[in-house]
Amino acid sequence: MKQTARQLVTSLSFLMAATGAAAAPDIPKIVEKDGRFALMVDGAPFVILGGQAQNSSNYPLALNKVFAAIKDMNANTLEIPVAWEQIEQVEGKFDFSYVDTLVAEARKNKVKLVLLWFGTWKNTGANYAPEWVKFNNARFPRMLDKEGKSIYCLSPQGEETLKADKKAFVALMGHIKKIDEAQRTVIMVQVENEVGTYGFARDYAPKAEALFNQPVPAAVLARKKSPVALAASGTWKQVYGDYADEYFHAYSIASYIEEIAKAGRAVYNLPMYVNNSQRDSLENPIKPWKGNFASGGPTYDVIDIYRAAAPHIDFAGPDIYGPDSKKFTASLNHFQRKDNPLMVPEMSNAPEYVRYTYQVLGRGAIGFAPFGIDYADYSNFPLGHKAIDKTMVEPFGKIYAAFRPMERQWAKWAFEGRTYGIAEGDDRQPQTVDMKGWKATISFREWQFGEREYFKNVKDLPAGTESPNGGVSIAQIGDNEFIIIGQRARVKIDHAEGKPSMWARVEEGRYDPAGKWIMERNWNGDQTDYGLNLTGNPVVLKVKLGTY
Ligand code: DGJ
């Protein structure tokens, strides 16, 4: 008997209702509206309050130390590697036992997973490729320098390398689909890790040379303008001059990644992204590559090339390992674009970075994950925190604890463009945030009581503010209503056009899991006379203002 599509859906739902089987949740995806983005998980906007495990914790027996830290951090998502060397130690024989344990443990711990595919490139190198790849230069060629000598980096022109990486990745995606389609524990996949090449602008092997002398593809020309006015079309050198080597390498790597992502998504269509080791975010004007960053990686100057070459990659994200506040903000500005959702897939876990949690989440990022969140016996100090115990995760844990109960609302507000975020600058100066009809002024190193000028003779400053660690996220949930989360900051809100105004309500509380606001107390008197003074313990405030 022939059935219409509608009849089929109806009879399927009937069958599921009758057997008690739940429909699989919607597959995660990234959606865009008015230049803003939401990561849809189980059918609704979700924000990754994440942590990334260390590089060698991707083994079943190592996971306890990872999940313990993720739990202390109150994270909702774990980012963790799946290495090519571990799933295909012997060519063609796949072993997904680690992935099975990982997914089971994640479910037990009630966290989602972002898998990091450490394949052809991990921090540009071949370390995570299986031995049968690493040591077979004839089949899996490395890049050549100008003198024709092999360098450390696998070539993006290696056809066999691409074929083999793609095959393993497709097998991985097929396996995830098989074990996770009904539950969607895995929500996103990073394809390769911090790609590019250190010390060399590109591959100089004959095959790469020939391609370099071909015309720049139209898709690249359409998106990527040359920083200097040169030929409108022609070879890479003719169009991009001194920038050509880096751009060509970016195109080569992006095209390679595209093949892998496209094949993987054809099997199981999860969102996919690339991360990058950054170039100086304040360099202006941007100069041609001169050994100062990994050439060919998805640095901000070549996002357009990645967008052109890799449409199956949803976005490029910055890994941020510099505490300078101006540079941090510049990085976010570079990567938050109408065609590139903001996610910070990695950030140092050192104390001076904690404040940025508020900035990134307030800016409406779809995800955020400090790196090194596990209790394995390793610290990446001086890049990250010295400690490898609870003291390392706790500062983030307190902030996540405030966000977690309202993570879904927050993601929705962010998608609607209602959220703002700032972090205390290295200059410790007040900052303003322009919102609809209102303007917030956020200052730092204030006592909770009084204005500075009342106590000119008081020289001491609040303990815990020795280095910048204030931050505030605000969601404007109504014309005159705000949700404020923050720490070590004073928040004042004034009417944008200067009308006299005052606090109507400043409720401290939290959202329950059903999204209902539960008030603990209403701040008034001393607690509001000098702005809203947030200490080192993040609180959630539901604030209403009025004019008179
Ligand atoms: C960035 C990389 O992506 C991480 O895997 C790790 O190597 C850190 N750098 C340094 O700890």
Boltz pocket constraint, residues with backbone or C-beta under 6 A from the ligand:
constraints:
  - pocket:
      binder: B
      contacts: [[A, 55], [A, 123], [A, 193], [A, 194], [A, 319], [A, 346], [A, 371], [A, 380], [A, 383]]
      max_distance: 6.0
